[in-house]
Amino acid sequence: MVSGWTTILRRRLPPWLWRTAMGLVVLLVAVVTFGLFAVVGLQVALRFREVGVPELAGQTVQEATVRLGEAGLSVRIEPLTRIHPTIPAGNIAVQDPAAGLTTRSRRSVKVWLSSGPSAGSIPALIGQSERGARERLEEDALHLRAIAEIRSGRYPTDSVVAQEPPSLGAGSTVGILINRGERGATYVMPDLIGVHGARLEEVLRARGFRVSVVGDHPYPGVEAGVVLRQFPRAGFQIAHGEAISLEVSQ
């Protein structure tokens, strides 16, 4: 149908007018196509353009939402709060990404609200690993005051078995007691001075100790290979797998 009308118009119109009309049609199609590509390209550029992250510390959530919206960003509130000596409770204490960095538009900025200058309640740390306890105290902006250690088979190894102050108490510092696990059988280190080193190494290694000769020295009147010094020294406790160092005569 379109082809028929085109043929009729071409016969009735002068050649120069027909060429002009066709040129205008081609130009109109090119303009429309270019406009569509420009609109799509602009939308893509706006979506993925880099924008600066504004400073949010100290602002309320409403203020931060408005400011981020102006920059093409949104706010995401994290559940944990942070103790801050100057920022009031409920206002933003920490943000990620930090102010001054760039990010893509339409991304969200994570924020942690302040719980105020007071320490608040101490979290329960008993049963957690040392690493977990450290991370929890850091999240709550509490200082790890001291770590004491015990060795026991009654509790899991590397776990917190006591804390001070106790959970739900108030304070800004916390001390914890860590169980390092039950120690195996120990022995009293004998006096090895004057014993022949080669035979001694065989005996000690057969009993699970690591033995190494770390030096040899000339000693008048003493045959070669006799122990002159030892570490650990006689009387110290030692367990299987621990190292014993010997110095022998040349």
QUIUR-V393595 format. One record per backbone hydrogen bond with DSSP energy under -0.5 kcal/mol. NH is the residue of the N-H (numbers start at 1). CO is the residue of the C=O. If there is no record, write none. Layout:
nh=NH co=CO
nh=NH co=CO
//
This chain:
nh=5 co=1
nh=6 co=2
nh=7 co=3
nh=8 co=4
nh=9 co=5
nh=10 co=6
nh=11 co=7
nh=12 co=8
nh=13 co=9
nh=18 co=14
nh=19 co=15
nh=20 co=16
nh=21 co=17
nh=22 co=18
nh=23 co=19
nh=24 co=20
nh=25 co=21
nh=26 co=22
nh=27 co=23
nh=28 co=24
nh=29 co=25
nh=30 co=26
nh=31 co=27
nh=32 co=28
nh=33 co=29
nh=34 co=30
nh=35 co=31
nh=36 co=32
nh=37 co=33
nh=38 co=34
nh=39 co=35
nh=40 co=36
nh=41 co=37
nh=42 co=38
nh=43 co=39
nh=44 co=40
nh=45 co=41
nh=46 co=42
nh=47 co=43
nh=48 co=44
nh=49 co=45
nh=51 co=103
nh=53 co=101
nh=54 co=52
nh=58 co=92
nh=59 co=56
nh=64 co=60
nh=65 co=61
nh=66 co=62
nh=67 co=63
nh=68 co=64
nh=69 co=65
nh=70 co=66
nh=71 co=67
nh=72 co=69
nh=73 co=68
nh=74 co=107
nh=76 co=109
nh=78 co=111
nh=82 co=113
nh=84 co=116
nh=90 co=114
nh=91 co=88
nh=92 co=59
nh=93 co=112
nh=94 co=112
nh=96 co=110
nh=100 co=53
nh=101 co=98
nh=103 co=51
nh=105 co=49
nh=106 co=72
nh=107 co=104
nh=109 co=74
nh=110 co=96
nh=110 co=108
nh=111 co=76
nh=112 co=94
nh=114 co=91
nh=115 co=82
nh=116 co=82
nh=122 co=169
nh=125 co=123
nh=127 co=160
nh=128 co=125
nh=130 co=158
nh=133 co=129
nh=134 co=130
nh=135 co=131
nh=136 co=132
nh=137 co=133
nh=138 co=134
nh=139 co=135
nh=140 co=136
nh=141 co=138
nh=142 co=137
nh=143 co=172
nh=145 co=143
nh=145 co=174
nh=146 co=174
nh=148 co=176
nh=150 co=178
nh=158 co=179
nh=159 co=156
nh=159 co=179
nh=160 co=128
nh=161 co=177
nh=162 co=177
nh=164 co=175
nh=168 co=122
nh=169 co=166
nh=171 co=120
nh=174 co=143
nh=175 co=164
nh=176 co=146
nh=177 co=162
nh=178 co=148
nh=179 co=159
nh=180 co=150
nh=180 co=178
nh=187 co=238
nh=189 co=187
nh=189 co=236
nh=192 co=190
nh=194 co=227
nh=195 co=192
nh=197 co=225
nh=200 co=196
nh=201 co=197
nh=202 co=198
nh=203 co=199
nh=204 co=200
nh=205 co=201
nh=206 co=202
nh=207 co=203
nh=207 co=204
nh=208 co=205
nh=209 co=204
nh=210 co=242
nh=211 co=209
nh=212 co=244
nh=214 co=212
nh=214 co=246
nh=215 co=246
nh=217 co=248
nh=222 co=219
nh=225 co=249
nh=226 co=223
nh=227 co=195
nh=228 co=247
nh=229 co=247
nh=231 co=245
nh=235 co=189
nh=236 co=233
nh=238 co=187
nh=240 co=185
nh=241 co=208
nh=242 co=239
nh=244 co=210
nh=245 co=231
nh=246 co=212
nh=247 co=229
nh=248 co=215
nh=249 co=226
nh=250 co=217
//
